[in-house]
Amino acid sequence: MTDKLLSELTTAAVGGPARLFVEATSEQEIIDAVTAADRAGEDLLVVGGCSNLLVADEGFDGAVVHIASTGIETVSDYACGGTTLRVQAGHTWDDLVAYAVEHELSGLEALSGIPGTVGATPVQNVGAYGSEVAHTIASVRTWDRETGGYKTFANADLKFAYRDSVLKQSTVDGCPRYVVLTVDFQLPHGTLSAPIRYAELARQLGAEAGDRVEMALLRETVLRLRAGKGMVLDAADRDTYSTGSFFTNPIVSEEAAAQLPQDAPRFPATTATGQPIEGKVKLSAAWLIQHAGFDKGFGLEGESRNIAGGRASLSTKHTLAITNRGGASTADVAAIARAVRAGVEETFGVRLVAEPVTVGFEL
């Protein structure tokens, strides 16, 4: 094993050592590192910002390639068609959002404050406050490990869905077939945001759904909202030592939704392009967790169900994040997750699906 602990990279600050560790700072270094691991028959884990990753305490018995390439390039710039930005996979996501707002390019501002790197966003179809990267991605350039060559996916080829894509579907335990190299974003010009799609955000802005506001104001508001939920990384705030929202909002049949209490929030289930999914309803994972008896801070020391020794707990700010309170192990985080998932299923008959990639252990 190397002396590189994956807990040093993950935002949850858990995970054991990597047997081999390579930091790749350019496209060619990424390809070379991945190809070398494949030729040697090594198990492979490709990581970026590690904001959506949990690795077993035993570590990873293979090669870990850390994608650390950075850079933003303007590919095209047309008055009517907007600007296409080509961004390296290892570039910090929120730095890209800040760049777009500063250069009056709209479409990314509602995704402010999300941790991680650009290359991870199309894999998970990252989204927040009614916006998803599927709305702005033009194409993704990858290295196809199976063919040993480049493959570029247009937006339609990526088969975006709620927290899903063909890139995610072809990734097993953090080992992708397609390694993201660059992502192209098509962003319209202007100082106004994309139409507001999220009711809470609209209320905070004193606006209505569908309205546009100044991009800088929307970014500032989103950052404030996320910080209030412990969703903006802050070394001084233990609530931010997490993978963000741990469970996705369940999409269930209308019949299953009808079995829930009347006050359970229900939302239209839609495709990545906003088309309704017939017969399906999206539920609030946070509501289900709280109403199954798991309040903010569940798992803290002194709490009646102290199943992880107080080392891991639900966030004290909201119920969707599982946080490292200091000295937590991956096993501690998993124990909280299992308890919450089992409680929700027992109470409501809905099985929550974990959002983070888990490597070396089963939830």
C-alpha positions, 0 to 999 in steps of 0.5 A: 500500500502507498501512504496515500489515504483516501480519507485525505481526498474524500469530502467525508474524510473517510477511506483507507489507503490506495495500493497505487496512487497516481495524480494525473494533471493533464489529459495525456497523463490521465490516459497514460495512467489508466492505460498502464493500470489496464495493461498491468491488470490492476483494479482501477478507481478513477477519482476527482473531487471525491465529493460523492465517494465512500471507500472501505476502511481497508482501502483500495487494493489497486490503482487510484488515478486522481484526475487533476487536469484544469483549464477553461477554453472558449471553443466558440462564441456567437452573439445569438448561439451563446458560448461553448466552453471546453473544461478539463475534467479535473477543474473545480466545479464551483470555479467554473460556475463563478467563471460563467457568472463573471463572464455573463454566461447563464445556465450554471448559476443554480448549481453554485457551491456544489463540491467536486470536479467538472468531469464528475458532473455528467456521470451523475447528471449533477443537479440542484434547485431545479437545474441539472448539468444535462440542461447545458452540456453539449458534449463529453469527450472520453477515453474508452478503455475498452477500445483504447481510443477517444469517444465523444458523446453528444448530449443526446447520446448520454441518456441523461436521467435523474442522477443518471447517465450512460457514463454512470451505467457503464461504471462499476464500483468507481471503475468507468469504461469511459474516463471523462477528459473534457466537458463542453458546455453551451451557455447563452449570453446575458446577465440574467439567470436561466428561468427559476425552476425551484419554489424555495429558491424563487421565494428567497428571491421574491420571484415566481417560478419561471422568472429570471433574476440577475445571475450574480444575485441568484448565485449569492442566494444559492450559496447562502441556502446551501451554506445554511444546510451545510452543503458548502465545504467549510473546514470549520463546520463538521456538517460539511464533512459529508457526501452531500445528499446521501439518498436520492429522492425516490421515484415511485408509482402513483399507486405507491405514492397514494399509500403515503400520508396526505401531507407527504410532498409529491412532485412530478417525475420528469426526464432530464429534458423536463418531460413528465414520466407517466404514472410516476411521482417523485417523493422527498427523501428528506421528508421520509427520513424525518417522518420515519423518526430520524431527526437532524443530528441522529447518531450524535453522542448522547442521542438514544440511538447512538449506533456509531459512537457519535462519530457519524450522524445525520447533519444537524442542519438537515436530514439528507446528509450523513456527516463525519463528526470527527474520527468517523470510519466508513463503517460508521457512516454506513451504519447510519445509512443502513439504519435510516434506510431500514427505518424509512422502508419499515415505516413507509415501504419505500426503499431509499437509494444511496447517491454516493459511489461505494467501493469495497463494501455494501450498504 
